[in-house]
Amino acid sequence: MDHLLDPNAALVPGERFGGHQVRQHMGRWDQHVRSWANQTQLPVLIMRYEDMLANGLETFTKAASFLGLPTDSKLIQQALDNTSIDRLKKLEEDVDGFAEKPAGCERFFRSGRTGEGSEKLTIEQRQRLANGLYGVMKRFQYEGPELD
């Protein structure tokens, strides 16, 4: 949780991710999101995980259109079916894990559902995140203790 509010946060090789990556400055979560959402030099499509789960076909049709790919609903639905959390978990079991799995984690894929992270936080921790990240959480329609 502290990582999300740390202005000096970075992805560091060997820390949580594989040693094959270069150190990447991320900053606070809200700063990182705004750095992409507010820039005008590159076209950007913001996709929330919650929308990918709740409205997969619609969300990925927008993504395909944005990328100039075919928007055939049957193809997109097939891609969604082939990458469902159940299929990905099965694939992870079949290949004896994924190299991308952070050290210390039992599995790369967890439940795949939304809200799992906040269930593990105390109300005080959730409130701290909501206070620190309020603007971006509200802009992108995330819920929190004071945003409900």
C-alpha positions as CSV (number, residue, x, y, z in Angstrom):
1,M,0.0,0.0,0.0
2,D,2.8,2.4,0.8
3,H,4.2,1.9,-2.7
4,L,1.0,3.4,-4.2
5,L,1.5,6.6,-2.2
6,D,5.3,6.9,-2.5
7,P,6.4,9.7,-5.0
8,N,9.7,7.8,-5.4
9,A,8.2,4.4,-6.1
10,A,10.0,2.4,-8.7
11,L,9.9,-1.1,-10.2
12,V,13.3,-2.4,-9.2
13,P,14.8,-5.6,-10.7
14,G,14.9,-8.4,-8.2
15,E,12.6,-6.6,-5.7
16,R,9.2,-8.0,-6.7
17,F,9.7,-8.5,-10.4
18,G,12.3,-10.4,-12.3
19,G,15.9,-9.3,-12.4
20,H,15.7,-9.0,-16.2
21,Q,14.0,-5.5,-16.0
22,V,15.6,-2.1,-15.9
23,R,14.7,0.1,-12.9
24,Q,11.6,2.1,-13.8
25,H,10.5,5.2,-11.9
26,M,6.7,5.0,-11.3
27,G,6.0,7.6,-8.7
28,R,2.7,7.6,-6.8
29,W,-0.1,5.6,-8.5
30,D,-2.1,8.8,-9.2
31,Q,0.9,10.5,-10.7
32,H,1.6,7.6,-12.9
33,V,-2.0,7.4,-14.1
34,R,-2.1,11.2,-14.8
35,S,1.2,11.0,-16.6
36,W,-0.5,8.8,-19.2
37,A,-4.0,10.2,-19.1
38,N,-3.1,13.9,-19.4
39,Q,-0.4,13.7,-22.0
40,T,-1.3,14.7,-25.6
41,Q,1.7,13.5,-27.6
42,L,0.5,9.9,-27.9
43,P,-3.0,8.4,-28.3
44,V,-4.0,6.7,-25.1
45,L,-6.9,4.4,-24.3
46,I,-7.5,4.0,-20.6
47,M,-9.0,0.6,-19.7
48,R,-10.0,-0.3,-16.2
49,Y,-9.6,-3.9,-15.1
50,E,-13.1,-3.7,-13.6
51,D,-14.5,-2.8,-17.1
52,M,-12.6,-5.6,-18.7
53,L,-14.3,-8.1,-16.4
54,A,-17.8,-6.5,-16.3
55,N,-18.1,-5.6,-19.9
56,G,-15.4,-7.6,-21.7
57,L,-16.8,-7.6,-25.2
58,E,-17.6,-3.9,-25.2
59,T,-14.2,-2.9,-23.6
60,F,-12.1,-5.0,-25.9
61,T,-14.1,-4.0,-29.0
62,K,-13.1,-0.4,-28.1
63,A,-9.5,-1.5,-27.6
64,A,-9.5,-3.3,-31.0
65,S,-10.9,-0.3,-32.7
66,F,-8.4,2.0,-31.0
67,L,-5.6,-0.2,-32.2
68,G,-7.0,-0.5,-35.8
69,L,-7.7,-4.2,-35.4
70,P,-10.8,-6.1,-36.6
71,T,-13.8,-5.5,-34.3
72,D,-15.6,-8.8,-35.1
73,S,-17.5,-9.7,-32.0
74,K,-17.0,-13.4,-32.5
75,L,-13.2,-13.1,-32.7
76,I,-13.1,-10.8,-29.7
77,Q,-15.3,-13.2,-27.7
78,Q,-13.1,-16.1,-28.7
79,A,-10.1,-14.2,-27.5
80,L,-11.8,-13.4,-24.2
81,D,-12.8,-17.1,-23.8
82,N,-9.2,-18.2,-24.5
83,T,-7.8,-15.9,-21.9
84,S,-10.3,-16.4,-19.1
85,I,-8.9,-16.5,-15.6
86,D,-9.8,-20.2,-15.4
87,R,-7.9,-21.0,-18.6
88,L,-4.9,-18.9,-17.6
89,K,-4.8,-20.7,-14.2
90,K,-4.9,-24.1,-15.9
91,L,-2.2,-23.1,-18.3
92,E,-0.1,-21.9,-15.3
93,E,-0.5,-25.3,-13.7
94,D,0.2,-27.2,-17.0
95,V,3.5,-25.4,-17.6
96,D,4.5,-25.5,-13.9
97,G,4.3,-21.8,-13.3
98,F,5.1,-18.6,-15.2
99,A,8.5,-17.0,-15.2
100,E,6.9,-13.6,-14.6
101,K,5.6,-14.7,-11.1
102,P,7.1,-12.4,-8.5
103,A,9.4,-14.1,-6.0
104,G,7.5,-15.2,-2.8
105,C,4.2,-15.5,-4.6
106,E,2.6,-18.9,-4.8
107,R,1.0,-18.3,-8.1
108,F,1.1,-15.6,-10.8
109,F,-2.7,-15.6,-11.3
110,R,-4.8,-15.0,-8.2
111,S,-8.6,-15.0,-8.2
112,G,-9.0,-12.7,-11.2
113,R,-11.9,-10.9,-9.5
114,T,-12.1,-7.2,-8.6
115,G,-12.0,-6.0,-5.0
116,E,-9.8,-8.7,-3.7
117,G,-7.0,-6.2,-2.8
118,S,-9.3,-3.9,-0.8
119,E,-10.7,-6.8,1.1
120,K,-7.3,-7.4,2.6
121,L,-7.0,-3.8,3.8
122,T,-8.3,-2.3,7.0
123,I,-10.8,0.5,6.8
124,E,-8.0,2.9,7.9
125,Q,-5.7,1.7,5.1
126,R,-8.6,2.1,2.6
127,Q,-9.3,5.6,3.9
128,R,-5.6,6.5,3.6
129,L,-5.6,5.4,0.0
130,A,-8.8,7.2,-0.8
131,N,-7.5,10.4,0.8
132,G,-4.2,10.2,-1.0
133,L,-5.6,9.2,-4.4
134,Y,-9.0,10.9,-4.3
135,G,-8.8,12.9,-7.6
136,V,-7.7,10.1,-9.8
137,M,-10.0,7.6,-8.1
138,K,-13.0,9.8,-8.6
139,R,-12.0,10.7,-12.2
140,F,-11.8,7.0,-13.2
141,Q,-14.8,6.0,-11.1
142,Y,-13.0,3.9,-8.4
143,E,-14.8,3.4,-5.1
144,G,-13.4,4.0,-1.7
145,P,-14.5,4.7,1.8
146,E,-15.1,8.4,1.1
147,L,-16.0,7.9,-2.6
148,D,-18.9,5.5,-2.0
